[in-house]
Amino acid sequence: MPRWTYGLLFGLAGGLVALLVERIVFPPLTVAHVDLAGLVNEHVRHPELMKLPEAERSMDAVRFAARLEKETAKLAREYRVVILAAPAIVSGAPDLTAILRKRIEKYAP
């Protein structure tokens, strides 16, 4: 066999190995969904929150929104997913709402 044939075969083999290693080290992102509206509604309707004055409820809403954004971003990094709001997904994507709810409940009023 000519020398260039070996070069071509080794080049293809090296490319396939590099692709395989890249897929193992950096797996592709998938899509998951979270019911953000449900989480916000649960928080807003919390009985302890209803007893607070309007100014404190507004401050709590700001803190909750920041926590929700931070925990959602952390969840997306940990699970290597792109998180979409629940109405955007018809079916087939995993639901991470329960996991996000547990993480946010640590900070509940």
Gaussian input, Z-matrix of N, CA and C with variables (Angstrom, degrees):
# hf/3-21g

backbone

0 1
 N
 C     1     B1
 C     2     B2     1     A1
 N     3     B3     2     A2     1     D1
 C     4     B4     3     A3     2     D2
 C     5     B5     4     A4     3     D3
 N     6     B6     5     A5     4     D4
 C     7     B7     6     A6     5     D5
 C     8     B8     7     A7     6     D6
 N     9     B9     8     A8     7     D7
 C    10    B10     9     A9     8     D8
 C    11    B11    10    A10     9     D9
 N    12    B12    11    A11    10    D10
 C    13    B13    12    A12    11    D11
 C    14    B14    13    A13    12    D12
 N    15    B15    14    A14    13    D13
 C    16    B16    15    A15    14    D14
 C    17    B17    16    A16    15    D15
 N    18    B18    17    A17    16    D16
 C    19    B19    18    A18    17    D17
 C    20    B20    19    A19    18    D18
 N    21    B21    20    A20    19    D19
 C    22    B22    21    A21    20    D20
 C    23    B23    22    A22    21    D21
 N    24    B24    23    A23    22    D22
 C    25    B25    24    A24    23    D23
 C    26    B26    25    A25    24    D24
 N    27    B27    26    A26    25    D25
 C    28    B28    27    A27    26    D26
 C    29    B29    28    A28    27    D27
 N    30    B30    29    A29    28    D28
 C    31    B31    30    A30    29    D29
 C    32    B32    31    A31    30    D30
 N    33    B33    32    A32    31    D31
 C    34    B34    33    A33    32    D32
 C    35    B35    34    A34    33    D33
 N    36    B36    35    A35    34    D34
 C    37    B37    36    A36    35    D35
 C    38    B38    37    A37    36    D36
 N    39    B39    38    A38    37    D37
 C    40    B40    39    A39    38    D38
 C    41    B41    40    A40    39    D39
 N    42    B42    41    A41    40    D40
 C    43    B43    42    A42    41    D41
 C    44    B44    43    A43    42    D42
 N    45    B45    44    A44    43    D43
 C    46    B46    45    A45    44    D44
 C    47    B47    46    A46    45    D45
 N    48    B48    47    A47    46    D46
 C    49    B49    48    A48    47    D47
 C    50    B50    49    A49    48    D48
 N    51    B51    50    A50    49    D49
 C    52    B52    51    A51    50    D50
 C    53    B53    52    A52    51    D51
 N    54    B54    53    A53    52    D52
 C    55    B55    54    A54    53    D53
 C    56    B56    55    A55    54    D54
 N    57    B57    56    A56    55    D55
 C    58    B58    57    A57    56    D56
 C    59    B59    58    A58    57    D57
 N    60    B60    59    A59    58    D58
 C    61    B61    60    A60    59    D59
 C    62    B62    61    A61    60    D60
 N    63    B63    62    A62    61    D61
 C    64    B64    63    A63    62    D62
 C    65    B65    64    A64    63    D63
 N    66    B66    65    A65    64    D64
 C    67    B67    66    A66    65    D65
 C    68    B68    67    A67    66    D66
 N    69    B69    68    A68    67    D67
 C    70    B70    69    A69    68    D68
 C    71    B71    70    A70    69    D69
 N    72    B72    71    A71    70    D70
 C    73    B73    72    A72    71    D71
 C    74    B74    73    A73    72    D72
 N    75    B75    74    A74    73    D73
 C    76    B76    75    A75    74    D74
 C    77    B77    76    A76    75    D75
 N    78    B78    77    A77    76    D76
 C    79    B79    78    A78    77    D77
 C    80    B80    79    A79    78    D78
 N    81    B81    80    A80    79    D79
 C    82    B82    81    A81    80    D80
 C    83    B83    82    A82    81    D81
 N    84    B84    83    A83    82    D82
 C    85    B85    84    A84    83    D83
 C    86    B86    85    A85    84    D84
 N    87    B87    86    A86    85    D85
 C    88    B88    87    A87    86    D86
 C    89    B89    88    A88    87    D87
 N    90    B90    89    A89    88    D88
 C    91    B91    90    A90    89    D89
 C    92    B92    91    A91    90    D90
 N    93    B93    92    A92    91    D91
 C    94    B94    93    A93    92    D92
 C    95    B95    94    A94    93    D93
 N    96    B96    95    A95    94    D94
 C    97    B97    96    A96    95    D95
 C    98    B98    97    A97    96    D96
 N    99    B99    98    A98    97    D97
 C   100   B100    99    A99    98    D98
 C   101   B101   100   A100    99    D99
 N   102   B102   101   A101   100   D100
 C   103   B103   102   A102   101   D101
 C   104   B104   103   A103   102   D102
 N   105   B105   104   A104   103   D103
 C   106   B106   105   A105   104   D104
 C   107   B107   106   A106   105   D105
 N   108   B108   107   A107   106   D106
 C   109   B109   108   A108   107   D107
 C   110   B110   109   A109   108   D108
 N   111   B111   110   A110   109   D109
 C   112   B112   111   A111   110   D110
 C   113   B113   112   A112   111   D111
 N   114   B114   113   A113   112   D112
 C   115   B115   114   A114   113   D113
 C   116   B116   115   A115   114   D114
 N   117   B117   116   A116   115   D115
 C   118   B118   117   A117   116   D116
 C   119   B119   118   A118   117   D117
 N   120   B120   119   A119   118   D118
 C   121   B121   120   A120   119   D119
 C   122   B122   121   A121   120   D120
 N   123   B123   122   A122   121   D121
 C   124   B124   123   A123   122   D122
 C   125   B125   124   A124   123   D123
 N   126   B126   125   A125   124   D124
 C   127   B127   126   A126   125   D125
 C   128   B128   127   A127   126   D126
 N   129   B129   128   A128   127   D127
 C   130   B130   129   A129   128   D128
 C   131   B131   130   A130   129   D129
 N   132   B132   131   A131   130   D130
 C   133   B133   132   A132   131   D131
 C   134   B134   133   A133   132   D132
 N   135   B135   134   A134   133   D133
 C   136   B136   135   A135   134   D134
 C   137   B137   136   A136   135   D135
 N   138   B138   137   A137   136   D136
 C   139   B139   138   A138   137   D137
 C   140   B140   139   A139   138   D138
 N   141   B141   140   A140   139   D139
 C   142   B142   141   A141   140   D140
 C   143   B143   142   A142   141   D141
 N   144   B144   143   A143   142   D142
 C   145   B145   144   A144   143   D143
 C   146   B146   145   A145   144   D144
 N   147   B147   146   A146   145   D145
 C   148   B148   147   A147   146   D146
 C   149   B149   148   A148   147   D147
 N   150   B150   149   A149   148   D148
 C   151   B151   150   A150   149   D149
 C   152   B152   151   A151   150   D150
 N   153   B153   152   A152   151   D151
 C   154   B154   153   A153   152   D152
 C   155   B155   154   A154   153   D153
 N   156   B156   155   A155   154   D154
 C   157   B157   156   A156   155   D155
 C   158   B158   157   A157   156   D156
 N   159   B159   158   A158   157   D157
 C   160   B160   159   A159   158   D158
 C   161   B161   160   A160   159   D159
 N   162   B162   161   A161   160   D160
 C   163   B163   162   A162   161   D161
 C   164   B164   163   A163   162   D162
 N   165   B165   164   A164   163   D163
 C   166   B166   165   A165   164   D164
 C   167   B167   166   A166   165   D165
 N   168   B168   167   A167   166   D166
 C   169   B169   168   A168   167   D167
 C   170   B170   169   A169   168   D168
 N   171   B171   170   A170   169   D169
 C   172   B172   171   A171   170   D170
 C   173   B173   172   A172   171   D171
 N   174   B174   173   A173   172   D172
 C   175   B175   174   A174   173   D173
 C   176   B176   175   A175   174   D174
 N   177   B177   176   A176   175   D175
 C   178   B178   177   A177   176   D176
 C   179   B179   178   A178   177   D177
 N   180   B180   179   A179   178   D178
 C   181   B181   180   A180   179   D179
 C   182   B182   181   A181   180   D180
 N   183   B183   182   A182   181   D181
 C   184   B184   183   A183   182   D182
 C   185   B185   184   A184   183   D183
 N   186   B186   185   A185   184   D184
 C   187   B187   186   A186   185   D185
 C   188   B188   187   A187   186   D186
 N   189   B189   188   A188   187   D187
 C   190   B190   189   A189   188   D188
 C   191   B191   190   A190   189   D189
 N   192   B192   191   A191   190   D190
 C   193   B193   192   A192   191   D191
 C   194   B194   193   A193   192   D192
 N   195   B195   194   A194   193   D193
 C   196   B196   195   A195   194   D194
 C   197   B197   196   A196   195   D195
 N   198   B198   197   A197   196   D196
 C   199   B199   198   A198   197   D197
 C   200   B200   199   A199   198   D198
 N   201   B201   200   A200   199   D199
 C   202   B202   201   A201   200   D200
 C   203   B203   202   A202   201   D201
 N   204   B204   203   A203   202   D202
 C   205   B205   204   A204   203   D203
 C   206   B206   205   A205   204   D204
 N   207   B207   206   A206   205   D205
 C   208   B208   207   A207   206   D206
 C   209   B209   208   A208   207   D207
 N   210   B210   209   A209   208   D208
 C   211   B211   210   A210   209   D209
 C   212   B212   211   A211   210   D210
 N   213   B213   212   A212   211   D211
 C   214   B214   213   A213   212   D212
 C   215   B215   214   A214   213   D213
 N   216   B216   215   A215   214   D214
 C   217   B217   216   A216   215   D215
 C   218   B218   217   A217   216   D216
 N   219   B219   218   A218   217   D217
 C   220   B220   219   A219   218   D218
 C   221   B221   220   A220   219   D219
 N   222   B222   221   A221   220   D220
 C   223   B223   222   A222   221   D221
 C   224   B224   223   A223   222   D222
 N   225   B225   224   A224   223   D223
 C   226   B226   225   A225   224   D224
 C   227   B227   226   A226   225   D225
 N   228   B228   227   A227   226   D226
 C   229   B229   228   A228   227   D227
 C   230   B230   229   A229   228   D228
 N   231   B231   230   A230   229   D229
 C   232   B232   231   A231   230   D230
 C   233   B233   232   A232   231   D231
 N   234   B234   233   A233   232   D232
 C   235   B235   234   A234   233   D233
 C   236   B236   235   A235   234   D234
 N   237   B237   236   A236   235   D235
 C   238   B238   237   A237   236   D236
 C   239   B239   238   A238   237   D237
 N   240   B240   239   A239   238   D238
 C   241   B241   240   A240   239   D239
 C   242   B242   241   A241   240   D240
 N   243   B243   242   A242   241   D241
 C   244   B244   243   A243   242   D242
 C   245   B245   244   A244   243   D243
 N   246   B246   245   A245   244   D244
 C   247   B247   246   A246   245   D245
 C   248   B248   247   A247   246   D246
 N   249   B249   248   A248   247   D247
 C   250   B250   249   A249   248   D248
 C   251   B251   250   A250   249   D249
 N   252   B252   251   A251   250   D250
 C   253   B253   252   A252   251   D251
 C   254   B254   253   A253   252   D252
 N   255   B255   254   A254   253   D253
 C   256   B256   255   A255   254   D254
 C   257   B257   256   A256   255   D255
 N   258   B258   257   A257   256   D256
 C   259   B259   258   A258   257   D257
 C   260   B260   259   A259   258   D258
 N   261   B261   260   A260   259   D259
 C   262   B262   261   A261   260   D260
 C   263   B263   262   A262   261   D261
 N   264   B264   263   A263   262   D262
 C   265   B265   264   A264   263   D263
 C   266   B266   265   A265   264   D264
 N   267   B267   266   A266   265   D265
 C   268   B268   267   A267   266   D266
 C   269   B269   268   A268   267   D267
 N   270   B270   269   A269   268   D268
 C   271   B271   270   A270   269   D269
 C   272   B272   271   A271   270   D270
 N   273   B273   272   A272   271   D271
 C   274   B274   273   A273   272   D272
 C   275   B275   274   A274   273   D273
 N   276   B276   275   A275   274   D274
 C   277   B277   276   A276   275   D275
 C   278   B278   277   A277   276   D276
 N   279   B279   278   A278   277   D277
 C   280   B280   279   A279   278   D278
 C   281   B281   280   A280   279   D279
 N   282   B282   281   A281   280   D280
 C   283   B283   282   A282   281   D281
 C   284   B284   283   A283   282   D282
 N   285   B285   284   A284   283   D283
 C   286   B286   285   A285   284   D284
 C   287   B287   286   A286   285   D285
 N   288   B288   287   A287   286   D286
 C   289   B289   288   A288   287   D287
 C   290   B290   289   A289   288   D288
 N   291   B291   290   A290   289   D289
 C   292   B292   291   A291   290   D290
 C   293   B293   292   A292   291   D291
 N   294   B294   293   A293   292   D292
 C   295   B295   294   A294   293   D293
 C   296   B296   295   A295   294   D294
 N   297   B297   296   A296   295   D295
 C   298   B298   297   A297   296   D296
 C   299   B299   298   A298   297   D297
 N   300   B300   299   A299   298   D298
 C   301   B301   300   A300   299   D299
 C   302   B302   301   A301   300   D300
 N   303   B303   302   A302   301   D301
 C   304   B304   303   A303   302   D302
 C   305   B305   304   A304   303   D303
 N   306   B306   305   A305   304   D304
 C   307   B307   306   A306   305   D305
 C   308   B308   307   A307   306   D306
 N   309   B309   308   A308   307   D307
 C   310   B310   309   A309   308   D308
 C   311   B311   310   A310   309   D309
 N   312   B312   311   A311   310   D310
 C   313   B313   312   A312   311   D311
 C   314   B314   313   A313   312   D312
 N   315   B315   314   A314   313   D313
 C   316   B316   315   A315   314   D314
 C   317   B317   316   A316   315   D315
 N   318   B318   317   A317   316   D316
 C   319   B319   318   A318   317   D317
 C   320   B320   319   A319   318   D318
 N   321   B321   320   A320   319   D319
 C   322   B322   321   A321   320   D320
 C   323   B323   322   A322   321   D321
 N   324   B324   323   A323   322   D322
 C   325   B325   324   A324   323   D323
 C   326   B326   325   A325   324   D324

   B1=1.4555
   B2=1.5326
   B3=1.3036
   B4=1.4595
   B5=1.5338
   B6=1.3196
   B7=1.4661
   B8=1.5286
   B9=1.3044
   B10=1.4658
   B11=1.5252
   B12=1.3388
   B13=1.4644
   B14=1.5230
   B15=1.3404
   B16=1.4673
   B17=1.5309
   B18=1.3001
   B19=1.4644
   B20=1.5199
   B21=1.3291
   B22=1.4682
   B23=1.5233
   B24=1.3354
   B25=1.4730
   B26=1.5287
   B27=1.3322
   B28=1.4633
   B29=1.5257
   B30=1.3053
   B31=1.4641
   B32=1.5199
   B33=1.3272
   B34=1.4696
   B35=1.5290
   B36=1.3507
   B37=1.4692
   B38=1.5159
   B39=1.3278
   B40=1.4675
   B41=1.5206
   B42=1.3172
   B43=1.4607
   B44=1.5162
   B45=1.3301
   B46=1.4683
   B47=1.5224
   B48=1.3318
   B49=1.4640
   B50=1.5254
   B51=1.3231
   B52=1.4664
   B53=1.5274
   B54=1.3172
   B55=1.4628
   B56=1.5193
   B57=1.3272
   B58=1.4603
   B59=1.5314
   B60=1.3176
   B61=1.4727
   B62=1.5279
   B63=1.3175
   B64=1.4622
   B65=1.5281
   B66=1.3163
   B67=1.4692
   B68=1.5209
   B69=1.3321
   B70=1.4606
   B71=1.5193
   B72=1.3169
   B73=1.4586
   B74=1.5237
   B75=1.3137
   B76=1.4594
   B77=1.5255
   B78=1.3432
   B79=1.4654
   B80=1.5340
   B81=1.3175
   B82=1.4671
   B83=1.5332
   B84=1.3208
   B85=1.4600
   B86=1.5210
   B87=1.3230
   B88=1.4490
   B89=1.5250
   B90=1.3035
   B91=1.4630
   B92=1.5243
   B93=1.3235
   B94=1.4656
   B95=1.5273
   B96=1.3242
   B97=1.4652
   B98=1.5173
   B99=1.3276
   B100=1.4580
   B101=1.5239
   B102=1.3282
   B103=1.4656
   B104=1.5264
   B105=1.3323
   B106=1.4617
   B107=1.5231
   B108=1.3143
   B109=1.4644
   B110=1.5244
   B111=1.3214
   B112=1.4605
   B113=1.5169
   B114=1.3418
   B115=1.4618
   B116=1.5249
   B117=1.3198
   B118=1.4686
   B119=1.5250
   B120=1.3335
   B121=1.4678
   B122=1.5253
   B123=1.3376
   B124=1.4608
   B125=1.5186
   B126=1.3166
   B127=1.4648
   B128=1.5275
   B129=1.3129
   B130=1.4685
   B131=1.5268
   B132=1.3118
   B133=1.4662
   B134=1.5315
   B135=1.3275
   B136=1.4616
   B137=1.5284
   B138=1.3492
   B139=1.4741
   B140=1.5334
   B141=1.3135
   B142=1.4689
   B143=1.5253
   B144=1.3040
   B145=1.4540
   B146=1.5249
   B147=1.3238
   B148=1.4635
   B149=1.5267
   B150=1.3241
   B151=1.4632
   B152=1.5295
   B153=1.3234
   B154=1.4630
   B155=1.5257
   B156=1.3279
   B157=1.4684
   B158=1.5360
   B159=1.3068
   B160=1.4611
   B161=1.5293
   B162=1.3271
   B163=1.4676
   B164=1.5339
   B165=1.3141
   B166=1.4704
   B167=1.5346
   B168=1.3278
   B169=1.4670
   B170=1.5209
   B171=1.3209
   B172=1.4664
   B173=1.5241
   B174=1.3311
   B175=1.4646
   B176=1.5323
   B177=1.3307
   B178=1.4598
   B179=1.5231
   B180=1.3154
   B181=1.4695
   B182=1.5278
   B183=1.3226
   B184=1.4632
   B185=1.5270
   B186=1.3343
   B187=1.4668
   B188=1.5285
   B189=1.3344
   B190=1.4587
   B191=1.5256
   B192=1.3185
   B193=1.4710
   B194=1.5315
   B195=1.3215
   B196=1.4699
   B197=1.5265
   B198=1.3362
   B199=1.4658
   B200=1.5204
   B201=1.3331
   B202=1.4593
   B203=1.5271
   B204=1.3034
   B205=1.4626
   B206=1.5262
   B207=1.3333
   B208=1.4696
   B209=1.5309
   B210=1.3241
   B211=1.4662
   B212=1.5266
   B213=1.3252
   B214=1.4628
   B215=1.5263
   B216=1.3201
   B217=1.4644
   B218=1.5281
   B219=1.3341
   B220=1.4651
   B221=1.5308
   B222=1.3291
   B223=1.4672
   B224=1.5296
   B225=1.3176
   B226=1.4682
   B227=1.5293
   B228=1.3382
   B229=1.4665
   B230=1.5243
   B231=1.3240
   B232=1.4621
   B233=1.5290
   B234=1.3254
   B235=1.4627
   B236=1.5301
   B237=1.3437
   B238=1.4644
   B239=1.5318
   B240=1.3386
   B241=1.4583
   B242=1.5225
   B243=1.3042
   B244=1.4543
   B245=1.5182
   B246=1.3325
   B247=1.4656
   B248=1.5230
   B249=1.3244
   B250=1.4596
   B251=1.5229
   B252=1.3130
   B253=1.4645
   B254=1.5248
   B255=1.3248
   B256=1.4643
   B257=1.5310
   B258=1.3326
   B259=1.4754
   B260=1.5336
   B261=1.3313
   B262=1.4639
   B263=1.5264
   B264=1.3213
   B265=1.4607
   B266=1.5258
   B267=1.3053
   B268=1.4559
   B269=1.5249
   B270=1.3305
   B271=1.4600
   B272=1.5145
   B273=1.3252
   B274=1.4487
   B275=1.5100
   B276=1.3116
   B277=1.4687
   B278=1.5262
   B279=1.3284
   B280=1.4645
   B281=1.5277
   B282=1.3272
   B283=1.4573
   B284=1.5314
   B285=1.3201
   B286=1.4619
   B287=1.5259
   B288=1.3261
   B289=1.4625
   B290=1.5263
   B291=1.3197
   B292=1.4656
   B293=1.5252
   B294=1.3136
   B295=1.4583
   B296=1.5183
   B297=1.3295
   B298=1.4644
   B299=1.5238
   B300=1.3293
   B301=1.4696
   B302=1.5329
   B303=1.3296
   B304=1.4674
   B305=1.5186
   B306=1.3242
   B307=1.4634
   B308=1.5190
   B309=1.3190
   B310=1.4584
   B311=1.5224
   B312=1.3410
   B313=1.4718
   B314=1.5189
   B315=1.3233
   B316=1.4601
   B317=1.5215
   B318=1.3410
   B319=1.4617
   B320=1.5226
   B321=1.3171
   B322=1.4791
   B323=1.5231
   B324=1.3304
   B325=1.4811
   B326=1.5145
   A1=109.28
   A2=117.04
   A3=119.96
   A4=110.85
   A5=116.75
   A6=122.45
   A7=111.72
   A8=118.32
   A9=120.25
   A10=111.38
   A11=117.84
   A12=121.42
   A13=110.41
   A14=115.39
   A15=118.77
   A16=110.79
   A17=115.63
   A18=119.78
   A19=111.89
   A20=115.41
   A21=120.56
   A22=111.00
   A23=116.44
   A24=119.82
   A25=111.86
   A26=116.69
   A27=119.36
   A28=111.40
   A29=116.79
   A30=120.12
   A31=111.87
   A32=116.79
   A33=120.98
   A34=111.34
   A35=116.28
   A36=119.93
   A37=110.35
   A38=117.43
   A39=120.88
   A40=111.84
   A41=116.67
   A42=120.55
   A43=112.36
   A44=116.62
   A45=120.53
   A46=111.55
   A47=117.19
   A48=120.37
   A49=110.04
   A50=117.29
   A51=120.70
   A52=110.86
   A53=117.67
   A54=121.21
   A55=111.23
   A56=116.87
   A57=121.23
   A58=111.23
   A59=116.75
   A60=120.79
   A61=110.00
   A62=117.41
   A63=120.94
   A64=111.23
   A65=118.03
   A66=121.76
   A67=111.96
   A68=116.73
   A69=120.05
   A70=110.60
   A71=117.79
   A72=121.88
   A73=111.48
   A74=118.15
   A75=123.37
   A76=109.46
   A77=117.82
   A78=118.99
   A79=110.91
   A80=116.97
   A81=119.76
   A82=111.39
   A83=115.75
   A84=121.03
   A85=110.66
   A86=116.18
   A87=121.68
   A88=107.99
   A89=116.63
   A90=122.04
   A91=109.09
   A92=116.14
   A93=122.76
   A94=106.86
   A95=115.65
   A96=117.53
   A97=111.10
   A98=114.08
   A99=123.48
   A100=107.34
   A101=116.40
   A102=121.46
   A103=108.56
   A104=115.77
   A105=120.88
   A106=111.91
   A107=117.43
   A108=120.52
   A109=110.38
   A110=117.01
   A111=120.45
   A112=112.12
   A113=116.68
   A114=120.43
   A115=111.46
   A116=116.47
   A117=120.17
   A118=110.14
   A119=117.63
   A120=120.59
   A121=111.67
   A122=117.03
   A123=119.70
   A124=111.21
   A125=116.15
   A126=119.39
   A127=111.46
   A128=116.57
   A129=120.68
   A130=110.99
   A131=117.71
   A132=121.55
   A133=113.22
   A134=116.91
   A135=120.40
   A136=109.67
   A137=118.71
   A138=121.23
   A139=114.13
   A140=116.97
   A141=119.61
   A142=111.11
   A143=116.57
   A144=121.46
   A145=111.31
   A146=116.49
   A147=120.70
   A148=111.94
   A149=117.72
   A150=121.60
   A151=112.58
   A152=117.43
   A153=121.25
   A154=111.15
   A155=117.46
   A156=120.20
   A157=111.14
   A158=115.99
   A159=122.26
   A160=112.35
   A161=117.46
   A162=120.75
   A163=110.88
   A164=116.37
   A165=120.19
   A166=110.91
   A167=116.48
   A168=119.24
   A169=110.72
   A170=116.91
   A171=120.66
   A172=110.86
   A173=116.35
   A174=120.34
   A175=110.55
   A176=116.06
   A177=119.57
   A178=110.74
   A179=117.48
   A180=120.87
   A181=110.61
   A182=116.65
   A183=120.75
   A184=110.12
   A185=116.69
   A186=120.46
   A187=110.84
   A188=116.84
   A189=120.54
   A190=110.75
   A191=117.04
   A192=120.58
   A193=110.84
   A194=116.85
   A195=120.26
   A196=110.76
   A197=117.10
   A198=120.83
   A199=111.07
   A200=115.77
   A201=121.07
   A202=110.38
   A203=116.92
   A204=120.62
   A205=110.98
   A206=116.54
   A207=120.62
   A208=111.55
   A209=117.02
   A210=120.80
   A211=111.78
   A212=117.45
   A213=120.59
   A214=110.32
   A215=116.67
   A216=120.13
   A217=110.89
   A218=116.78
   A219=120.32
   A220=110.68
   A221=116.35
   A222=121.22
   A223=110.92
   A224=116.22
   A225=120.46
   A226=111.06
   A227=116.80
   A228=119.60
   A229=111.47
   A230=117.15
   A231=120.85
   A232=112.45
   A233=116.68
   A234=120.57
   A235=112.75
   A236=116.70
   A237=122.70
   A238=111.00
   A239=114.54
   A240=120.91
   A241=109.92
   A242=114.90
   A243=122.10
   A244=104.95
   A245=117.10
   A246=120.76
   A247=109.30
   A248=114.61
   A249=121.72
   A250=108.56
   A251=116.13
   A252=120.71
   A253=108.63
   A254=116.15
   A255=122.08
   A256=114.19
   A257=120.53
   A258=117.83
   A259=113.51
   A260=118.24
   A261=120.59
   A262=112.24
   A263=117.81
   A264=122.27
   A265=109.09
   A266=116.38
   A267=120.05
   A268=109.89
   A269=117.68
   A270=121.48
   A271=109.70
   A272=115.34
   A273=120.38
   A274=115.97
   A275=119.40
   A276=121.04
   A277=109.13
   A278=117.80
   A279=119.51
   A280=111.56
   A281=115.61
   A282=122.43
   A283=108.76
   A284=116.90
   A285=122.04
   A286=112.13
   A287=117.57
   A288=121.52
   A289=111.68
   A290=117.72
   A291=120.45
   A292=111.44
   A293=117.03
   A294=120.58
   A295=110.29
   A296=116.78
   A297=120.74
   A298=110.75
   A299=117.30
   A300=121.31
   A301=110.48
   A302=117.02
   A303=120.72
   A304=111.53
   A305=116.69
   A306=120.05
   A307=111.74
   A308=116.59
   A309=119.94
   A310=111.28
   A311=118.11
   A312=120.97
   A313=112.33
   A314=117.44
   A315=120.07
   A316=111.20
   A317=116.08
   A318=120.88
   A319=112.77
   A320=118.08
   A321=121.31
   A322=109.85
   A323=116.59
   A324=119.84
   A325=111.59
   D1=142.60
   D2=178.30
   D3=-66.70
   D4=157.35
   D5=-177.28
   D6=-64.59
   D7=-35.43
   D8=-177.77
   D9=-64.78
   D10=-27.24
   D11=178.63
   D12=-66.34
   D13=-41.77
   D14=176.74
   D15=-63.88
   D16=-40.85
   D17=178.08
   D18=-60.99
   D19=-42.22
   D20=178.74
   D21=-64.68
   D22=-45.34
   D23=-179.57
   D24=-64.79
   D25=-44.07
   D26=178.40
   D27=-67.16
   D28=-33.91
   D29=176.44
   D30=-64.65
   D31=-44.47
   D32=176.85
   D33=-63.61
   D34=-43.54
   D35=179.18
   D36=-62.58
   D37=-42.60
   D38=178.56
   D39=-63.19
   D40=-40.01
   D41=177.64
   D42=-63.88
   D43=-41.47
   D44=178.25
   D45=-66.01
   D46=-40.17
   D47=177.50
   D48=-64.48
   D49=-43.13
   D50=178.62
   D51=-62.06
   D52=-41.24
   D53=178.20
   D54=-64.51
   D55=-41.87
   D56=179.00
   D57=-63.60
   D58=-45.04
   D59=178.87
   D60=-63.20
   D61=-41.62
   D62=179.33
   D63=-62.31
   D64=-39.26
   D65=178.92
   D66=-69.21
   D67=-32.81
   D68=179.31
   D69=-76.13
   D70=-44.84
   D71=-177.35
   D72=-74.04
   D73=-41.09
   D74=-178.56
   D75=-123.49
   D76=79.01
   D77=-179.37
   D78=-64.37
   D79=151.11
   D80=-178.26
   D81=-67.14
   D82=150.80
   D83=177.89
   D84=-71.39
   D85=148.80
   D86=174.11
   D87=-119.08
   D88=179.23
   D89=-178.44
   D90=-112.08
   D91=138.08
   D92=174.23
   D93=-134.78
   D94=166.41
   D95=178.23
   D96=-130.90
   D97=154.94
   D98=179.04
   D99=-136.13
   D100=137.50
   D101=177.84
   D102=-85.22
   D103=81.67
   D104=-177.68
   D105=-65.40
   D106=-39.48
   D107=-180.00
   D108=-62.57
   D109=-40.49
   D110=177.94
   D111=-64.04
   D112=-41.83
   D113=178.80
   D114=-64.02
   D115=-42.10
   D116=179.07
   D117=-65.67
   D118=-43.57
   D119=178.89
   D120=-62.06
   D121=-41.44
   D122=177.63
   D123=-61.12
   D124=-40.90
   D125=-178.96
   D126=-68.83
   D127=-44.77
   D128=-177.46
   D129=-64.16
   D130=-34.55
   D131=-177.33
   D132=-90.67
   D133=10.17
   D134=179.13
   D135=-62.80
   D136=130.69
   D137=-175.35
   D138=-58.21
   D139=-38.20
   D140=-179.92
   D141=-66.54
   D142=-32.91
   D143=-178.88
   D144=-71.70
   D145=-31.37
   D146=-179.06
   D147=-67.18
   D148=-23.08
   D149=-179.00
   D150=-80.13
   D151=-15.74
   D152=-176.74
   D153=-78.35
   D154=151.63
   D155=173.74
   D156=-65.61
   D157=163.43
   D158=-175.15
   D159=-57.84
   D160=-41.47
   D161=-178.27
   D162=-63.02
   D163=-42.25
   D164=-179.94
   D165=-69.87
   D166=-35.16
   D167=176.61
   D168=-64.47
   D169=-38.46
   D170=178.21
   D171=-64.48
   D172=-42.57
   D173=177.94
   D174=-64.68
   D175=-40.03
   D176=178.54
   D177=-65.43
   D178=-36.92
   D179=178.58
   D180=-62.89
   D181=-39.57
   D182=178.24
   D183=-65.48
   D184=-44.72
   D185=178.90
   D186=-64.03
   D187=-41.11
   D188=179.99
   D189=-64.08
   D190=-42.78
   D191=179.23
   D192=-61.74
   D193=-40.05
   D194=178.50
   D195=-66.67
   D196=-42.86
   D197=177.71
   D198=-62.75
   D199=-43.49
   D200=-179.23
   D201=-61.25
   D202=-44.46
   D203=179.34
   D204=-64.88
   D205=-44.31
   D206=-179.07
   D207=-64.33
   D208=-46.34
   D209=-178.47
   D210=-69.29
   D211=-34.13
   D212=177.02
   D213=-65.82
   D214=-43.24
   D215=178.13
   D216=-64.28
   D217=-41.31
   D218=179.19
   D219=-64.55
   D220=-41.55
   D221=178.55
   D222=-62.48
   D223=-42.09
   D224=179.23
   D225=-62.66
   D226=-40.90
   D227=178.42
   D228=-67.09
   D229=-44.04
   D230=-176.99
   D231=-65.23
   D232=-40.94
   D233=-177.75
   D234=-92.72
   D235=-2.82
   D236=-177.96
   D237=51.40
   D238=55.44
   D239=-179.90
   D240=-130.64
   D241=159.73
   D242=168.19
   D243=-97.76
   D244=121.95
   D245=-176.33
   D246=-96.02
   D247=127.02
   D248=176.74
   D249=-115.49
   D250=155.64
   D251=175.82
   D252=-67.19
   D253=147.15
   D254=-173.56
   D255=-52.95
   D256=-41.72
   D257=-178.64
   D258=-65.36
   D259=-17.50
   D260=-178.08
   D261=-78.77
   D262=-14.33
   D263=-177.22
   D264=-107.73
   D265=128.06
   D266=177.93
   D267=-82.10
   D268=-54.49
   D269=177.73
   D270=-167.65
   D271=164.42
   D272=173.28
   D273=96.55
   D274=-18.33
   D275=-179.75
   D276=-94.53
   D277=143.95
   D278=178.87
   D279=-66.48
   D280=146.98
   D281=179.59
   D282=-99.14
   D283=117.63
   D284=-179.32
   D285=-104.27
   D286=16.65
   D287=-177.70
   D288=-61.69
   D289=-44.74
   D290=-177.43
   D291=-62.91
   D292=-39.23
   D293=179.64
   D294=-66.86
   D295=-44.29
   D296=178.71
   D297=-64.91
   D298=-38.16
   D299=178.70
   D300=-60.56
   D301=-44.89
   D302=179.42
   D303=-62.06
   D304=-39.69
   D305=179.76
   D306=-67.20
   D307=-36.42
   D308=-177.97
   D309=-79.94
   D310=-28.34
   D311=-179.06
   D312=-62.23
   D313=-21.82
   D314=177.20
   D315=-60.56
   D316=-26.86
   D317=-176.63
   D318=-105.62
   D319=11.72
   D320=-176.59
   D321=-63.32
   D322=148.46
   D323=-179.53
   D324=-67.31

